[in-house]
Amino acid sequence: MLYDDFKPIVDLVLNNWTALQLAVEHGMGAPGGEKTAQLMAVYIARYCVENIVDRDDLTELLEDLMDEEFETVCHDNSPKEIASLLILYLGLLKDGHHDELRARIEAMPKCQKWLSEPMHDAVPPQCHGNPDDDSTDSSGDDDEENESHVNNGEASSSRRNNEPEPMDEDVEPGWTVVRTRRKK
C-alpha cells in the first residue's frame, strides 16, 4: 500500500531531476537509459519503503546509481536535494499529512512524466528549458541552476558570461559533469 502511494511521488521527483534527465538524453551508461531510469525509480521507491532511510544513506544510493548505471557523477549537490525531497515526502505520506503533501507536489515544476510512461523509442523532452537561458529557471531558486559539460572528469572553471563554453575536440568522451551555476 505505502509503495503504491509513494512510487508516483518518486517518479515525479525523478522526472524533474535534471542530472538524470541529461544522463538519459545523452545516452550515458549502457543502452536503454530510459528503461534503466524507470527501473531505478522502482528500486528507489522500494528501498525507501522497505528500509529506515536517512538523507545520507539515500544520497549515497542515488550517487552510486548515477555513477554505476549512467557513468555520471553529480557535482551540483542534486543527489542530496533529491534524497531530502524523497524523505520529506515519504514522512508526510507515512504521517498522514496528505494535504501538505499534495500542496508540495502541486508546487513542483510541471514536467512531462517520462519515467512512468511505457517504453518508447523517443528521447524524453527537456522540460527545464535551455540551461543557458536564465528566464526559464523553473526551480524557483534564483541562486542555483544545473548545467552539463562534457569533459575528462576534471572540474572546469565556471563560466563568467552566458556564452556557451567551447567544446574541445580531444576531450575523452564518456563523462557528464553536472554542477551548480550561480546566477549574477
N, CA, C and O of each residue as an XYZ file, in Angstrom:
736
protein
N       0.817     -1.195      0.000
C       0.000      0.000      0.000
C       0.860      1.257      0.000
O       0.655      2.152     -0.821
N       1.836      1.330      0.931
C       2.696      2.510      1.001
C       3.500      2.657     -0.288
O       3.673      3.764     -0.800
N       3.990      1.524     -0.810
C       4.745      1.571     -2.069
C       3.882      2.144     -3.198
O       4.344      2.982     -3.972
N       2.633      1.691     -3.286
C       1.743      2.156     -4.360
C       1.480      3.657     -4.282
O       1.292      4.305     -5.311
N       1.467      4.209     -3.086
C       1.271      5.652     -2.921
C       2.570      6.424     -3.151
O       2.548      7.548     -3.653
N       3.708      5.814     -2.781
C       4.989      6.520     -2.846
C       5.636      6.468     -4.227
O       6.325      7.412     -4.612
N       5.432      5.394     -4.978
C       6.083      5.241     -6.290
C       5.772      6.391     -7.241
O       6.697      6.876     -7.891
N       4.514      6.865     -7.368
C       4.267      8.009     -8.254
C       4.985      9.283     -7.801
O       5.340     10.126     -8.624
N       5.194      9.418     -6.500
C       5.929     10.581     -5.985
C       7.394     10.484     -6.391
O       7.997     11.475     -6.803
N       7.963      9.289     -6.272
C       9.352      9.072     -6.704
C       9.477      9.385     -8.192
O      10.419     10.061     -8.605
N       8.530      8.896     -9.006
C       8.546      9.182    -10.439
C       8.536     10.687    -10.699
O       9.299     11.183    -11.528
N       7.684     11.397     -9.999
C       7.569     12.840    -10.201
C       8.869     13.560     -9.839
O       9.324     14.436    -10.575
N       9.463     13.190     -8.704
C      10.717     13.820     -8.280
C      11.830     13.512     -9.282
O      12.577     14.408     -9.673
N      11.944     12.249     -9.699
C      13.000     11.880    -10.648
C      12.750     12.472    -12.033
O      13.702     12.761    -12.758
N      11.486     12.657    -12.412
C      11.173     13.316    -13.685
C      11.733     14.729    -13.728
O      12.087     15.228    -14.796
N      11.812     15.365    -12.585
C      12.292     16.744    -12.500
C      13.784     16.840    -12.190
O      14.301     17.948    -12.044
N      14.490     15.716    -12.085
C      15.914     15.729    -11.766
C      16.710     15.913    -13.054
O      16.805     15.003    -13.878
N      17.268     17.081    -13.207
C      17.979     17.442    -14.437
C      19.151     16.507    -14.715
O      19.365     16.127    -15.867
N      19.910     16.130    -13.703
C      21.074     15.264    -13.909
C      20.661     13.916    -14.504
O      21.306     13.420    -15.427
N      19.604     13.336    -13.985
C      19.117     12.052    -14.516
C      18.603     12.228    -15.932
O      18.884     11.411    -16.809
N      17.860     13.281    -16.151
C      17.306     13.523    -17.475
C      18.422     13.721    -18.507
O      18.349     13.177    -19.609
N      19.447     14.492    -18.156
C      20.571     14.700    -19.075
C      21.316     13.402    -19.335
O      21.731     13.141    -20.464
N      21.490     12.588    -18.306
C      22.182     11.308    -18.488
C      21.426     10.417    -19.458
O      22.034      9.760    -20.302
N      20.102     10.389    -19.342
C      19.295      9.580    -20.255
C      19.322     10.175    -21.658
O      19.536      9.453    -22.632
N      19.108     11.482    -21.771
C      19.068     12.143    -23.082
C      20.369     11.998    -23.844
O      20.359     11.877    -25.069
N      21.493     12.009    -23.133
C      22.798     11.955    -23.796
C      23.359     10.542    -23.884
O      24.519     10.355    -24.250
N      22.542      9.551    -23.551
C      22.953      8.161    -23.732
C      24.086      7.728    -22.836
O      24.888      6.876    -23.219
N      24.169      8.302    -21.644
C      25.242      7.917    -20.735
C      24.959      6.510    -20.205
O      23.803      6.125    -20.028
N      26.001      5.768    -19.959
C      25.847      4.398    -19.457
C      25.485      3.446    -20.578
O      25.715      3.730    -21.754
N      24.929      2.336    -20.207
C      24.552      1.308    -21.173
C      23.344      1.754    -21.983
O      22.601      2.636    -21.552
N      23.139      1.152    -23.157
C      21.937      1.468    -23.938
C      20.675      1.172    -23.129
O      20.687      0.345    -22.217
N      19.606      1.848    -23.472
C      18.354      1.649    -22.743
C      18.271      2.486    -21.494
O      17.740      2.036    -20.479
N      18.788      3.702    -21.550
C      18.829      4.579    -20.387
C      17.467      4.892    -19.809
O      17.332      5.021    -18.592
N      16.447      5.019    -20.654
C      15.110      5.325    -20.159
C      14.569      4.157    -19.323
O      13.984      4.364    -18.260
N      14.769      2.941    -19.810
C      14.326      1.761    -19.050
C      15.126      1.648    -17.760
O      14.567      1.294    -16.722
N      16.407      1.938    -17.804
C      17.232      1.909    -16.601
C      16.731      2.930    -15.587
O      16.679      2.644    -14.391
N      16.364      4.116    -16.057
C      15.834      5.155    -15.155
C      14.503      4.712    -14.550
O      14.241      4.971    -13.375
N      13.669      4.052    -15.338
C      12.395      3.552    -14.820
C      12.629      2.491    -13.736
O      11.970      2.500    -12.696
N      13.567      1.587    -13.989
C      13.895      0.561    -13.004
C      14.527      1.183    -11.762
O      14.314      0.711    -10.646
N      15.302      2.241    -11.963
C      15.910      2.963    -10.845
C      14.826      3.563     -9.950
O      14.951      3.538     -8.725
N      13.773      4.096    -10.548
C      12.667      4.671     -9.777
C      11.984      3.596     -8.935
O      11.643      3.837     -7.777
N      11.786      2.421     -9.509
C      11.185      1.311     -8.767
C      12.079      0.925     -7.599
O      11.607      0.742     -6.477
N      13.370      0.803     -7.870
C      14.325      0.408     -6.828
C      14.353      1.432     -5.694
O      14.328      1.058     -4.521
N      14.405      2.707     -6.030
C      14.453      3.759     -5.010
C      13.180      3.755     -4.168
O      13.246      3.874     -2.945
N      12.030      3.619     -4.809
C      10.763      3.589     -4.066
C      10.733      2.391     -3.111
O      10.358      2.531     -1.947
N      11.122      1.236     -3.598
C      11.135      0.037     -2.742
C      12.142      0.200     -1.598
O      11.850     -0.143     -0.452
N      13.309      0.718     -1.914
C      14.354      0.916     -0.907
C      13.848      1.832      0.208
O      14.057      1.544      1.386
N      13.193      2.917     -0.151
C      12.693      3.874      0.849
C      11.574      3.278      1.696
O      11.521      3.501      2.906
N      10.693      2.531      1.071
C       9.537      1.975      1.779
C       9.945      0.798      2.671
O       9.404      0.631      3.764
N      10.890     -0.008      2.209
C      11.242     -1.236      2.925
C      12.356     -1.051      3.954
O      12.644     -1.979      4.710
N      12.987      0.119      4.003
C      14.093      0.356      4.919
C      13.850      1.626      5.720
O      13.024      2.463      5.357
N      14.581      1.746      6.806
C      14.608      3.005      7.535
C      15.780      3.782      6.938
O      16.943      3.441      7.152
N      15.451      4.829      6.187
C      16.499      5.555      5.466
C      16.678      6.944      6.043
O      15.739      7.554      6.553
N      17.904      7.426      5.951
C      18.167      8.820      6.268
C      18.728      9.488      5.021
O      19.020      8.819      4.029
N      18.876     10.782      5.073
C      19.279     11.543      3.894
C      20.643     11.113      3.376
O      20.841     11.009      2.165
N      21.589     10.861      4.282
C      22.935     10.492      3.839
C      22.950      9.139      3.121
O      23.615      8.984      2.096
N      22.212      8.159      3.664
C      22.144      6.844      3.018
C      21.503      6.940      1.640
O      21.989      6.350      0.675
N      20.412      7.686      1.560
C      19.714      7.811      0.284
C      20.540      8.615     -0.717
O      20.538      8.312     -1.910
N      21.242      9.633     -0.238
C      22.129     10.402     -1.112
C      23.206      9.502     -1.696
O      23.489      9.557     -2.893
N      23.802      8.677     -0.854
C      24.845      7.751     -1.318
C      24.277      6.762     -2.339
O      24.922      6.457     -3.342
N      23.073      6.270     -2.076
C      22.432      5.355     -3.022
C      22.220      6.039     -4.375
O      22.525      5.457     -5.416
N      21.704      7.260     -4.365
C      21.462      7.994     -5.613
C      22.770      8.244     -6.361
O      22.832      8.073     -7.579
N      23.811      8.646     -5.636
C      25.115      8.873     -6.270
C      25.656      7.586     -6.884
O      26.171      7.592     -8.002
N      25.536      6.481     -6.145
C      26.017      5.190     -6.655
C      25.249      4.765     -7.903
O      25.848      4.306     -8.875
N      23.925      4.918     -7.878
C      23.120      4.540     -9.048
C      23.479      5.390    -10.263
O      23.604      4.867    -11.370
N      23.646      6.696    -10.064
C      24.009      7.556    -11.194
C      25.381      7.175    -11.743
O      25.581      7.158    -12.958
N      26.320      6.871    -10.860
C      27.666      6.507    -11.285
C      27.680      5.148    -11.974
O      28.251      5.006    -13.055
N      27.056      4.152    -11.357
C      27.108      2.793    -11.890
C      26.246      2.608    -13.132
O      26.660      1.940    -14.079
N      25.062      3.188    -13.135
C      24.132      2.959    -14.238
C      24.310      3.944    -15.392
O      24.074      3.590    -16.547
N      24.726      5.181    -15.089
C      24.801      6.218    -16.130
C      26.184      6.826    -16.287
O      26.360      7.776    -17.051
N      27.182      6.284    -15.563
C      28.539      6.822    -15.640
C      28.523      8.338    -15.477
O      29.212      9.057    -16.200
N      27.741      8.808    -14.534
C      27.564     10.241    -14.300
C      27.813     10.538    -12.830
O      27.260      9.886    -11.944
N      28.654     11.533    -12.588
C      28.935     11.993    -11.243
C      28.362     13.397    -11.123
O      28.678     14.269    -11.934
N      27.535     13.620    -10.131
C      26.876     14.914     -9.942
C      27.691     15.762     -8.969
O      27.904     15.373     -7.820
N      28.140     16.913     -9.437
C      28.888     17.846     -8.602
C      28.021     19.025     -8.204
O      28.539     20.062     -7.790
N      26.723     18.883     -8.320
C      25.815     20.011     -8.084
C      24.976     19.844     -6.829
O      24.035     20.606     -6.607
N      25.306     18.849     -6.000
C      24.583     18.604     -4.761
C      23.153     18.121     -4.994
O      22.374     18.034     -4.045
N      22.794     17.804     -6.240
C      21.422     17.395     -6.524
C      21.043     16.047     -5.904
O      19.888     15.888     -5.512
N      21.950     15.065     -5.793
C      21.523     13.822     -5.133
C      21.056     14.069     -3.688
O      20.105     13.441     -3.223
N      21.723     14.973     -2.998
C      21.326     15.297     -1.621
C      19.963     15.994     -1.607
O      19.140     15.730     -0.730
N      19.723     16.886     -2.579
C      18.434     17.571     -2.667
C      17.310     16.586     -2.989
O      16.226     16.665     -2.412
N      17.573     15.661     -3.909
C      16.572     14.649     -4.268
C      16.287     13.759     -3.061
O      15.130     13.458     -2.769
N      17.343     13.337     -2.360
C      17.169     12.499     -1.173
C      16.341     13.227     -0.115
O      15.461     12.628      0.502
N      16.615     14.497      0.096
C      15.861     15.276      1.086
C      14.390     15.360      0.728
O      13.524     15.204      1.590
N      14.103     15.609     -0.554
C      12.714     15.672     -1.001
C      11.999     14.333     -0.804
O      10.880     14.287     -0.294
N      12.652     13.255     -1.211
C      12.025     11.942     -1.101
C      11.741     11.578      0.356
O      10.682     11.033      0.667
N      12.679     11.876      1.240
C      12.477     11.564      2.659
C      11.370     12.437      3.241
O      10.556     11.961      4.032
N      11.334     13.706      2.857
C      10.266     14.598      3.315
C       8.904     14.080      2.865
O       7.978     13.978      3.670
N       8.782     13.753      1.579
C       7.508     13.283      1.035
C       7.100     11.944      1.644
O       5.920     11.725      1.919
N       8.055     11.053      1.855
C       7.744      9.764      2.472
C       7.258      9.972      3.906
O       6.305      9.326      4.343
N       7.910     10.870      4.633
C       7.493     11.172      6.001
C       6.088     11.747      6.055
O       5.288     11.362      6.907
N       5.785     12.671      5.146
C       4.440     13.244      5.102
C       3.403     12.169      4.778
O       2.308     12.156      5.339
N       3.766     11.276      3.870
C       2.853     10.196      3.489
C       2.612      9.242      4.663
O       1.474      8.864      4.940
N       3.687      8.860      5.345
C       3.567      7.942      6.483
C       2.768      8.559      7.630
O       2.003      7.870      8.305
N       2.953      9.867      7.844
C       2.281     10.554      8.953
C       0.853     10.958      8.616
O       0.146     11.488      9.473
N       0.420     10.720      7.392
C      -0.950     11.028      7.010
C      -1.211     12.498      6.710
O      -2.362     12.933      6.737
N      -0.180     13.262      6.429
C      -0.320     14.685      6.108
C      -0.545     14.835      4.596
O       0.273     15.425      3.891
N      -1.648     14.301      4.125
C      -1.911     14.243      2.692
C      -2.141     15.616      2.071
O      -1.756     15.843      0.924
N      -2.760     16.535      2.806
C      -2.999     17.879      2.258
C      -1.680     18.624      2.039
O      -1.484     19.252      0.999
N      -0.781     18.552      3.019
C       0.522     19.213      2.876
C       1.327     18.560      1.753
O       1.969     19.252      0.962
N       1.293     17.241      1.684
C       1.996     16.514      0.629
C       1.472     16.922     -0.741
O       2.250     17.192     -1.656
N       0.156     16.967     -0.879
C      -0.459     17.357     -2.148
C      -0.056     18.786     -2.532
O       0.240     19.058     -3.696
N      -0.047     19.695     -1.552
C       0.327     21.089     -1.823
C       1.784     21.179     -2.282
O       2.091     21.923     -3.213
N       2.670     20.440     -1.648
C       4.092     20.467     -2.041
C       4.291     19.873     -3.435
O       5.081     20.385     -4.228
N       3.579     18.804     -3.722
C       3.699     18.176     -5.040
C       3.160     19.106     -6.122
O       3.761     19.230     -7.189
N       2.033     19.759     -5.854
C       1.470     20.686     -6.838
C       2.361     21.902     -7.054
O       2.293     22.533     -8.108
N       3.195     22.240     -6.076
C       4.101     23.383     -6.206
C       5.362     23.033     -7.003
O       6.134     23.918     -7.372
N       5.565     21.736     -7.263
C       6.744     21.339     -8.035
C       6.603     21.810     -9.476
O       5.486     21.968     -9.968
N       7.735     22.039    -10.165
C       7.668     22.441    -11.573
C       6.948     21.382    -12.401
O       7.123     20.184    -12.181
N       6.150     21.830    -13.340
C       5.431     20.904    -14.222
C       6.414     20.346    -15.239
O       7.221     21.081    -15.809
N       6.338     19.052    -15.459
C       7.263     18.374    -16.361
C       6.542     17.187    -16.974
O       5.712     16.549    -16.326
N       6.865     16.896    -18.229
C       6.282     15.707    -18.841
C       6.788     14.483    -18.088
O       7.985     14.359    -17.829
N       5.896     13.598    -17.744
C       6.241     12.413    -16.965
C       6.773     11.327    -17.896
O       6.003     10.538    -18.442
N       8.075     11.292    -18.070
C       8.672     10.327    -18.976
C       9.081      9.039    -18.259
O       9.238      8.009    -18.915
N       9.256      9.062    -16.946
C       9.656      7.842    -16.240
C       8.512      6.859    -16.070
O       8.726      5.650    -16.150
N       7.318      7.343    -15.841
C       6.203      6.444    -15.577
C       5.474      6.024    -16.843
O       4.550      5.212    -16.787
N       5.882      6.571    -17.987
C       5.253      6.234    -19.256
C       5.790      4.895    -19.763
O       6.909      4.512    -19.422
N       5.003      4.176    -20.576
C       5.505      2.941    -21.179
C       6.717      3.240    -22.069
O       6.879      4.351    -22.575
N       7.540      2.245    -22.238
C       8.747      2.414    -23.047
C       8.408      2.807    -24.482
O       7.453      2.300    -25.069
N       9.201      3.711    -25.031
C       9.081      4.097    -26.433
C      10.459      4.502    -26.924
O      11.386      4.628    -26.124
N      10.608      4.705    -28.212
C      11.912      4.990    -28.795
C      12.330      6.442    -28.672
O      13.509      6.761    -28.831
N      11.386      7.329    -28.393
C      11.716      8.749    -28.332
C      12.505      9.075    -27.070
O      12.356      8.419    -26.039
N      13.348     10.101    -27.170
C      14.108     10.590    -26.038
C      13.200     11.518    -25.238
O      12.467     12.307    -25.834
N      13.224     11.450    -23.908
C      12.361     12.337    -23.137
C      12.704     13.797    -23.420
O      13.882     14.142    -23.523
N      11.710     14.646    -23.546
C      11.989     16.046    -23.833
C      12.590     16.734    -22.626
O      12.307     16.380    -21.481
N      13.431     17.731    -22.902
C      13.999     18.509    -21.814
C      12.936     19.485    -21.337
O      12.483     20.335    -22.103
N      12.539     19.368    -20.084
C      11.421     20.163    -19.596
C      11.879     21.377    -18.807
O      11.045     22.146    -18.328
N      13.160     21.567    -18.661
C      13.633     22.688    -17.860
C      14.120     23.842    -18.715
O      14.695     24.795    -18.188
N      13.908     23.781    -19.997
C      14.339     24.867    -20.875
C      15.827     24.817    -21.130
O      16.508     23.879    -20.717
N      16.321     25.817    -21.803
C      17.726     25.930    -22.122
C      18.494     26.293    -20.860
O      18.174     27.302    -20.233
N      19.520     25.493    -20.452
C      20.227     25.802    -19.219
C      20.966     27.136    -19.275
O      21.318     27.684    -18.230
N      21.210     27.669    -20.474
C      21.886     28.957    -20.601
C      20.916     30.123    -20.544
O      21.340     31.277    -20.475
N      19.613     29.839    -20.573
C      18.604     30.885    -20.583
C      18.112     31.103    -19.156
O      17.379     30.273    -18.619
N      18.506     32.202    -18.546
C      18.151     32.474    -17.154
C      16.656     32.672    -16.957
O      16.175     32.566    -15.829
N      15.910     32.956    -18.010
C      14.492     33.227    -17.859
C      13.651     31.967    -17.722
O      12.463     32.064    -17.413
N      14.233     30.768    -17.945
C      13.445     29.539    -17.893
C      13.723     28.723    -16.650
O      13.405     27.535    -16.625
N      14.301     29.308    -15.621
C      14.571     28.578    -14.389
C      13.257     28.221    -13.730
O      12.569     29.088    -13.190
N      12.905     26.935    -13.772
C      11.616     26.504    -13.241
C      11.718     26.027    -11.808
O      10.708     25.626    -11.231
N      12.896     26.054    -11.213
C      13.040     25.547     -9.867
C      12.578     26.527     -8.816
O      12.339     26.131     -7.675
N      12.445     27.794     -9.161
C      12.043     28.793     -8.201
C      13.197     29.239     -7.333
O      13.003     30.100     -6.475
N      14.383     28.698     -7.512
C      15.554     29.060     -6.731
C      16.438     29.918     -7.601
O      16.973     29.441     -8.602
N      16.600     31.158     -7.244
C      17.348     32.089     -8.075
C      18.848     31.955     -7.911
O      19.598     32.625     -8.621
N      19.318     31.106     -6.989
C      20.744     31.012     -6.759
C      21.412     29.888     -7.521
O      22.608     29.965     -7.801
N      20.674     28.848     -7.864
C      21.318     27.690     -8.457
C      20.574     27.207     -9.682
O      19.352     27.323     -9.776
N      21.348     26.654    -10.638
C      20.760     26.062    -11.824
C      21.728     25.006    -12.324
O      22.941     25.213    -12.294
N      21.212     23.892    -12.775
C      22.058     22.795    -13.229
C      22.442     22.994    -14.677
O      21.691     23.559    -15.472
N      23.642     22.511    -15.002
C      24.067     22.505    -16.397
C      24.999     21.336    -16.597
O      25.522     20.777    -15.633
N      25.205     20.970    -17.821
C      26.017     19.802    -18.126
C      27.170     20.215    -19.023
O      27.001     20.996    -19.959
N      28.342     19.681    -18.722
C      29.520     19.871    -19.560
C      30.135     18.506    -19.778
O      30.146     17.684    -18.862
N      30.640     18.248    -20.956
C      31.345     17.009    -21.213
C      32.818     17.324    -21.107
O      33.321     18.197    -21.815
N      33.529     16.611    -20.215
C      34.972     16.787    -20.108
C      35.583     15.501    -19.608
O      34.895     14.482    -19.537
N      36.862     15.518    -19.256
C      37.558     14.294    -18.887
C      37.443     13.984    -17.407
O      38.278     13.250    -16.878
N      36.446     14.510    -16.722
C      36.228     14.181    -15.332
C      36.757     15.236    -14.382
O      36.436     15.210    -13.194
N      37.567     16.171    -14.882
C      38.080     17.221    -14.028
C      37.101     18.381    -14.038
O      36.453     18.643    -15.052
N      36.993     19.065    -12.931
C      36.085     20.214    -12.851
C      36.650     21.352    -13.681
O      37.813     21.723    -13.531
N      35.832     21.895    -14.547
C      36.270     23.039    -15.335
C      35.868     24.299    -14.603
O      34.947     24.289    -13.786
N      36.559     25.382    -14.898
C      36.237     26.638    -14.221
C      34.861     27.104    -14.656
O      34.436     26.859    -15.785
N      34.175     27.774    -13.756
C      32.825     28.227    -14.079
C      32.882     29.366    -15.076
O      33.839     30.139    -15.122
N      31.829     29.445    -15.870
C      31.771     30.471    -16.901
C      31.475     31.809    -16.273
O      30.735     31.889    -15.292
N      32.039     32.847    -16.819
C      31.842     34.193    -16.298
C      30.807     34.967    -17.093
O      30.403     36.057    -16.687
N      30.370     34.415    -18.223
C      29.336     35.079    -19.017
C      28.362     34.021    -19.519
O      28.515     32.841    -19.202
N      27.386     34.419    -20.280
C      26.353     33.486    -20.730
C      26.657     32.850    -22.075
O      25.794     32.168    -22.628
N      27.846     33.045    -22.620
C      28.191     32.430    -23.894
C      28.526     30.964    -23.667
O      29.102     30.612    -22.638
N      28.170     30.104    -24.621
C      28.460     28.688    -24.449
C      29.963     28.440    -24.365
O      30.754     29.101    -25.038
N      30.336     27.490    -23.539
C      31.731     27.137    -23.398
C      32.144     26.293    -24.599
O      31.435     25.347    -24.941
N      33.274     26.603    -25.258
C      33.678     25.819    -26.428
C      33.990     24.385    -26.022
O      34.473     24.114    -24.923
N      33.698     23.484    -26.941
C      33.916     22.067    -26.669
C      35.214     21.644    -27.334
O      35.386     21.833    -28.538
N      36.121     21.078    -26.566
C      37.400     20.637    -27.104
C      37.210     19.355    -27.895
O      36.456     18.472    -27.485
N      37.892     19.253    -29.027
C      37.781     18.073    -29.875
C      38.502     16.870    -29.282
O      38.104     15.734    -29.541
N      39.566     17.091    -28.482
C      40.347     15.982    -27.964
C      39.903     15.541    -26.566
O      40.644     14.837    -25.881
N      38.719     15.942    -26.139
C      38.205     15.575    -24.828
C      37.799     14.105    -24.838
O      37.176     13.624    -25.785
N      38.163     13.399    -23.766
C      37.800     11.994    -23.648
C      36.299     11.872    -23.435
O      35.777     12.434    -22.472
N      35.583     11.154    -24.309
C      34.135     11.034    -24.153
C      33.774     10.103    -23.005
O      34.600      9.319    -22.537
N      32.537     10.203    -22.565
C      32.036      9.255    -21.582
C      31.764      9.829    -20.209
O      31.332      9.099    -19.318
N      32.007     11.129    -20.009
C      31.767     11.718    -18.701
C      30.826     12.889    -18.840
O      30.985     13.719    -19.736
N      29.863     12.960    -17.974
C      28.986     14.113    -17.884
C      29.161     14.705    -16.504
O      28.976     14.012    -15.503
N      29.514     15.974    -16.437
C      29.685     16.642    -15.153
C      28.533     17.625    -15.010
O      28.340     18.495    -15.859
N      27.769     17.482    -13.932
C      26.661     18.379    -13.653
C      27.068     19.188    -12.433
O      27.411     18.625    -11.393
N      27.031     20.508    -12.560
C      27.466     21.347    -11.463
C      26.508     22.522    -11.288
O      25.672     22.801    -12.147
N      26.649     23.180    -10.187
C      25.815     24.349     -9.875
C      26.407     25.570    -10.570
O      27.624     25.738    -10.641
N      25.522     26.409    -11.077
C      25.971     27.676    -11.645
C      25.270     28.767    -10.876
O      24.044     28.762    -10.758
N      26.022     29.684    -10.361
C      25.469     30.824     -9.643
C      25.081     31.895    -10.642
O      25.864     32.261    -11.518
N      23.857     32.396    -10.500
C      23.408     33.475    -11.372
C      23.946     34.796    -10.866
O      24.201     34.969     -9.674
N      24.115     35.727    -11.796
C      24.618     37.048    -11.411
C      23.478     37.978    -11.138
O      23.699     39.141    -10.799
